Amino acid sequence: MTLYSQAQFTIGRSLLNLNLEFIRRSRWGTVKLLYLACRYLPFVLLATDTYQVLQPALPLSQCEPYVKMNSWLQGITFAAAECVFILRTYAIWGRSRMILIILMCSCAANFIPVVYIITVYNNSITIFEPPIPNITSCYNVSESRIIVAAFVLLVVFEFAE
């Protein structure tokens, strides 16, 4: 088991080095920034979420910004992934201007409500002291279920695309 773990770590580290070298040497542009956002923002999200959950006795003044930051990071990751799909669809259709206009209109019809939904969701969050002190940090008492609408819009957008 130890040999397997060591091999997996060594292979993963060498692949990461190759990936970082490829990213560093290739031409920088909008698509690369979207790719990096899609690829590495979930790790930032995971780190902040883990810190928020595992930090004992995190003050309430810090809980709310972490929760809001996590929801916006999720929204940014979602937007970057959708932009990559839009650009890929645009390229597959031969960079047709009509397809680009259709994709941009559907993108705007999707992203504007999602920004509103995330804002309403963030304003609806209520955080209190945890029931068991020094074990959990942030105790999310209530939040709106409007965030489900963002996922419904994602599904509708994916089918429309």
N, C-alpha and C positions, 0 to 999 in steps of 0.2 A: 504494500500500500504506500509506503514511504517513497519507494522508487517511482511509482506512478505519479505521486504528488510532485516530486522533484522534476520529473520529465514534463509534466503539464505546466509547471511554473516556468521552466526554462523555455519551452516552446512558446508560451504566452508572452514572455518577456521579449523574445527575439522577434516575434510577429509584431509586437507593439513598437519595437525599435524600427522595424522595416516600414511600418505604417507611418510613424512620425517622420522618418527620413523621406518617404514619398511625399507626404504633405508639405514638408519644408521646402523641397526642391521644385515642386510643381508650381504652375502659375496661379497666383492668388486672384480671386474674383468673387462675385456674389454667390455663385454656386458652391464654391469651396467653403465660404462662410456659413451657408445654409447647411452643408454637409457636416461641418464641425459642430454647429449648434445641435443638429439631430444626433450626432454621435456622442458628444461629450456633456451636453447639458443634463441628461439623465443621471450622470455620475455626480454632478454638483447637487442635483435634486436629492439624490440618495444620501449624500453626505450631510446636507442640511437637515433632512428629515430624521436621519439617524441621530444627529446631534440633539435635535429637539426632543426626541423620544427618550434617549438614554441619559441626558443631562439631568441629574437629580436636583430638585428644588430650583428649577429655572424660574426666574421672576416672571410674573404675569406681564410686566412691561415688555419682556422679550418674546413671550409666547405668540402674541398676536402678529408681530412682524414676521416671525418665522412661518406661521400658517399662511399669511398673505403672500410672502415671497414664494412659498412652495406652489401656491395656486398660479401665480404669474409665471413661474418657471415652467410649469406644466403647459400653460397657454402658449408660451414662446416656443417650446419644443413642438407642440402641436402645429403652430403656424409654420415653423421651419420645415417640418415634415410635409405639410400640405403644399408649401411652395416648391419643394423638391419634386413632388408628384406632378404639380402643374407644369413645371419646366420640362419634366420628362415627357409628359403627354404632348406638350407643344413641340418638342423635338421629334417625337414619333410621327406626328402629323405633318412633318415637313416644314415646320416653322410657318404655318399658315396664319395670316393675320386674322382671319375670321375665327379660327379656333382660339387664338390668343384673346380676342375680345370676349368670346363666350366664356373662356376659363376665368378671365379677370372679373367679369360680371358675377359669375357664380362664386368666385372667391370673396368678393366684396359682400355678396348676399350672405355668406357664411361667417366671415370674420367680424363684421360689425356687430351682429347679435352675440357672438361669443365674447367679445370684449365687454359688452353690456352685462352678459350673464356672469362673467367672472367678477365684475365690479359689484353687482348685486349680491353675489355669493360672499365675497369678502366682507361686505358691510353687514351681512346677516350672522356672522360668526360671533358666538358668545363664549368666552373662556373664563373659567373660574379656578379657584384653588383646587388641587386634586383632593379626592376624598382620603387618600392615604398619603400623608406628607412624606417627602424624601424618597419616594419610590417612583412615582410618575411625575413628569414635569408639567405638561400642559394638559388640561382637562377640558376638552371641547364639549360644552354642554348642549349647545343648539346651533344649528346651521340650516340654511334654506336648502331645499331639495331641487332648486332651480338648476343646479349644476348638471343634473341629468339631461336637461335640454341641450347643453353643449355637446354631449355625446350623441344625442339624437340628430343634431345638426351635422355632426361629423359623419354619421352613417348615411344621412340623406346626401351630403356632399359627395361621399365616395360612390354612391350609386349613380349620381348625376354625372360624375366625371367619367 
